[in-house]
């Protein structure tokens, strides 16, 4: 078997082998790049197509001139695969450019046209296998182009024309280096053809295609890597800001316990566990005057940063109006009107506001769409107190809220909470529920509010287990010790 080892063929072999090696290195580079999984798969597949293309071209050159039925079948098969891959590469390039350019509604139509062109290209190649439409082989298995050979390039050319239109029309959507790399990939084969016309034996087109493709992959990978790194920097900054927001929000809520160690009339404890870094729930307790304690718990619609911002504004307004009006219904009405005046996002907040007279134990309260409070009388059990709900704060202006009073005896407890407690769910999406909450409250004889919250928290955690937390978990418990315990 005589192999043609002319200088031209030798150069071709080295150039094609180099192209395969460079494409292989490109695959390694892409595999390690911190880019989206789908994009990585796409570029790796494209690289393998290039390797397949140059490999088939090299194989065809090695098989040319080898006489025999087996060689004839092999060289025809290899040539078919080479031409088919060239169409697939043109299609992949076009789809990549189409994806980046994002032309809107016309994008789907362009994709259908590109897919149809690839299908036509494939069908005509199959026809050529049996009719010598594009190429044929003589009795010595030497490759020759037919008179309709140029038609075989029609589909890739049409795709390239579409690519050129998209690159010009939507150039602002491409990173500069990526745009240049695409143009190089389109134009490089044309320059290679000029060189090949001068040095006819050397396959500059193959090497030019491979080189331009590798440059294109490198540009895309570098651009996506830089974007990823910038995203990581931005994410770190956002994490730092959220961490600061978490601390600011925590500082806005009373968090030092015992809260008023010098006052013996009551004991109070509260906690808020946000579902995200920052939450929309809040609680508060504050002295309105020497003998009157304000107590608030609320739940803002939504979660995250928007809810946290709305929560802070609502907390300040409710507290300020409670200090000014000194009765719950008037405070809620004033806060509601103030919030409604500048609430373009149409957020709302449910609020329970109580004012406790520490001398008499009379608790005056008003409910703006919040959960029922839970009361425990001395020697009794924790039970729901089904008060009348008013409309949520921020939903509509000029809403009137009703008040009611509860007489707290010495040893009575008040437990208020947000819906995140009852609506905590396990992995089977079963809710913790109000009944389980009451069972947890009555499951032990608690003497201190901190123990009450600890018992409920433990019950919720045992029920939820490893399921993710979907809502903020906020609770407050107050025990009334009676005025006679006040130090004189």
HELIX and SHEET records of a PDB file:
HELIX    1   1 UNK A    7  UNK A   32  1                                  26    
HELIX    2   2 UNK A   37  UNK A   63  1                                  27    
HELIX    3   3 UNK A   69  UNK A  101  1                                  33    
HELIX    4   4 UNK A  106  UNK A  131  1                                  26    
HELIX    5   5 UNK A  149  UNK A  153  5                                   5    
HELIX    6   6 UNK A  154  UNK A  169  1                                  16    
HELIX    7   7 UNK A  171  UNK A  173  5                                   3    
HELIX    8   8 UNK A  176  UNK A  198  1                                  23    
HELIX    9   9 UNK A  204  UNK A  252  1                                  49    
HELIX   10  10 UNK A  304  UNK A  325  1                                  22    
HELIX   11  11 UNK A  328  UNK A  341  1                                  14    
HELIX   12  12 UNK A  419  UNK A  422  1                                   4    
HELIX   13  13 UNK A  433  UNK A  441  1                                   9    
HELIX   14  14 UNK A  449  UNK A  464  1                                  16    
HELIX   15  15 UNK A  483  UNK A  485  5                                   3    
SHEET    1   A 2 UNK A 135  UNK A 137  0                                        
SHEET    2   A 2 UNK A 143  UNK A 145 -1                                        
SHEET    1   B 5 UNK A 266  UNK A 273  0                                        
SHEET    2   B 5 UNK A 473  UNK A 480 -1                                        
SHEET    3   B 5 UNK A 413  UNK A 417 -1                                        
SHEET    4   B 5 UNK A 373  UNK A 376 -1                                        
SHEET    5   B 5 UNK A 382  UNK A 385 -1                                        
SHEET    1   C 5 UNK A 281  UNK A 289  0                                        
SHEET    2   C 5 UNK A 292  UNK A 300 -1                                        
SHEET    3   C 5 UNK A 349  UNK A 357 -1                                        
SHEET    4   C 5 UNK A 362  UNK A 368 -1                                        
SHEET    5   C 5 UNK A 404  UNK A 407 -1                                        
END                                                                             
